[in-house]
Amino acid sequence: MLHIAWAKYSNTTEKNYKTKDTPALNYEEADIQVENSVQPQVTQLGGAVTFVISVNNKGPATSDGIVSKVVIPSSYSIANIDVTQGEYDQTTKLWQVGTLDAWKRAVMTVMVVVLDDKDLMTTVELTSCGTTDPDSTPNNGIDTNGNGLIIDDKGDEDDGDGQDVKINDLQRTGNNENAGNRSKKIIPNELSFDTDVKMVMEHKKDKIISFLDFDSMAMRMEYHSKGKNPDPVYWDKDGYIYSGEKGNYYKIPFDQVKNMGKNMVKMFSMGNQGMPMPKVGGKEVNLEWPNEPIIYNGYELHVYPNRYPMVEWVFMYHPNIFRGAENVIEENVDCRGNGGCTKFTATKGEGAGSTVLFDSQDRLAEITNPDGASAIYTYEPCTVTLPAAQSFNFNFKN
């Protein structure tokens, strides 16, 4: 059964009063784990990115003789490498970490520039240590479960990790002498736009207007609620959020803000609540990000998820999500001066009375809830220019 329901957050913790035996710690073992992360996750050729690689001793014993192999492919030009302890040899690709006490870690920071997109996978693997690891074997490869995945794959042993970046480029299709082999043939799909996107979201006294400019691939979010409103917030194509006060802006990786659980932008107190989401059998549908590039005025536009909050729903919502579902009525209606629009209404369940409207081109047009919350999407030209901003990164060093 599919129905539309409000997206909600809960801090309720399920209590389990059952007891179970806790295995005794072996103080001759040390659980050595490695992690590999990158910011920004999306860039362009010539763009600068930073890999942060850490070797963590999760205890309980101190471990010595720790060596990790860090491979930085030739698609990157290395600008700087810094380690908190030990030495890294770029020729052998070995990082001699040395000794780590329990619950301590060593960090390598690698700043690179993207030269091409032939091989963008940076890897790290523990090759040796002076103690027994209870749940992994050093130097036995990274893809230990054999599924072909190494980026944050929880099924692999925890002593290896991979990370890459995505190239976000706007490429002219058709006859482009400079496109070379990078030009791709357009495959017809539903995600074709001839103009930009505007979203107006209202809920009680709160009102937010967002503009997505396809030319700059930047989004501006403005607050138009009663009383004093904060400065607009911006998002760019590389996953950064621009938050400011009185015209002074800071540029912060959006993933860091989310991972820390910070409500640094007012929209999180209102924008992620009250909007209907489809459900199947009581569970939220996993809305799929489009596999094919978005087409914008004859260009292939590579857009990645979690870049443009709520506005990016125009890339995921489609009539087929709701069509034919139980407890959902489909109607053909007129909208915006045209016929051929499609409206879906939930008739039962938690989201009864919620509606989703698609325009005559099957583009997301409006989402409403029974309490009056709504998000209206229109397709019209807009201009978004990112403000000058100081970079800010959260530092989690010991």
Secondary structure, 3 states (H helix, E strand, C coil): CEEEEECCCCCCCCCCCCCCCCCCCCCCEEEEEEEEEEECCEECCCCEEEEEEEEEEEEECCEEEEEEEEECCCCEEEEEEEECCCEEECCCCEEEEEEECCCCEEEEEEEEEECCCCCCCEEEEEEECCCECCCCCCCCCCCCCCCCCCECCCCCCCCEEEECCEECCEEECCCCCCCHHHCCCCCCCCCEECCCEEEEEEECCEEEEEEEECCCCEEEEEECCCCCCCCCEEECCCCEEEEEECCEEEEEEHHHHHHHCCCCCHHHHCCCCCCEEEEECCEECCCCCCCCCEEECCEEECCCCCCCCCHHHHHCCCHHHCCCCCCEEEEEEEECCEEEEEEEEECCCCCCCCEEEECCCCCEEEEECCCCCEEEEEECCCCCCCCCEEECCCCCCC
